[in-house]
Amino acid sequence: MFRFLFTVLIISSGLFASIKTKIIHSSHKNLIIQVLTKPVTTADLFPSSFIVGLPGLKIPKTQIRYYGKSPNPFPSFNKENQTEFDWHGLQKLQNLYCAVLEIDPKTKDGNFYEIVEIHIQFDSFEHSIRKPKSTENTLLSNRIINWDYAKDWLLPEKRSVKKTQSFPTGKWISFDIFEDGVKIITQEDLTDIIPTIS
């Protein structure tokens, strides 16, 4: 009986928990994300993380706005660090620069914000726009929060130049080796093939 009640409680808390993320505005210049929090368990008050596509290897200008300060229903679960937000994991992922933005709705004084609004301002992109390859689209479209515009920031493909081998002038010969373990070819063997070899 206890197991059944515990299972129902866990499932219902997952169903009624409320952390919603909305993209208010997205373009090549700006991204506005809104995080709505209505905590049912402490898990609802953990920091939210987003992978944001970037036009270059530089963290964009970021502003955070908080609305609806409310008492934390789990007073022992307060904010641990002082920063409003944290950018980390700046990297190139499948030819797209990106970084992880982490936002914590909690405060140190035992409250939390019901609405956190993130305003991100991007720099301009320096390269020509190309269409994403199917692998890039498959791997990034569900991970990058601003994929609709970030896909235009994919870095140009590095094309490998076919190297042509240029051999020195002269007479080239080819011969078959019928036994394993051949380590040298003697001049006598070569004079049998080409009598004018010196």
C-alpha positions, 0 to 999 in steps of 0.5 A: 500500500505504501509503495502504491501511494509513494508511486502515485505521489511521484507520478502526480508531482511530475505531472503537476510540476511546472517549469515552462520555457517560452521563446518570446523573441528570436532573431539573428540579433536578439533572443528573449527566453522566459522561464516560468516556475511554479514549484511542486518539488525541490526539483522544480527549483533547480537551475534551468540550462539552455544550449544557445547557438552563437555567431562566434567564439564570444559570450553575448551580452546578457540581461536577466529580468526577474518578476513575481518574487514569492516565498520558497516553499522549500526554505532549506533549498536556497540559492548557493552562488551569488551570480544571476546567471552563468555561461559555461561550456563555450565550444564548437559543436558540429560547426556551430559555436555554442555555450550553455546558459544556466539560470537559477530562479532562487534567491539567497533570502529564501524566495524564488522568482516565478518569471525569469526573462533572459535577454541575449544580444548577439554580435554579427556573423562574419561568414557566408550563410550555408544550409546545414547538413543532415547530420548537423540538423539532426544533432543540433535542431533539438538541442540548440534553443535558438536553432531557427536562427543559429543554423545560419551561423554554421561555420563554412565547411573546410574542403580538403584539397585533393593532393596530386602526387608528382613523381620525379621524371624517369622510368618507373617500373611495377612488378609483382611480389609472389612471396611474403618476407621480401625485404630487398630487391637486388640489382640482378632482379631489376636487370632481368626486367630492365636490361639498361638499368645501371 
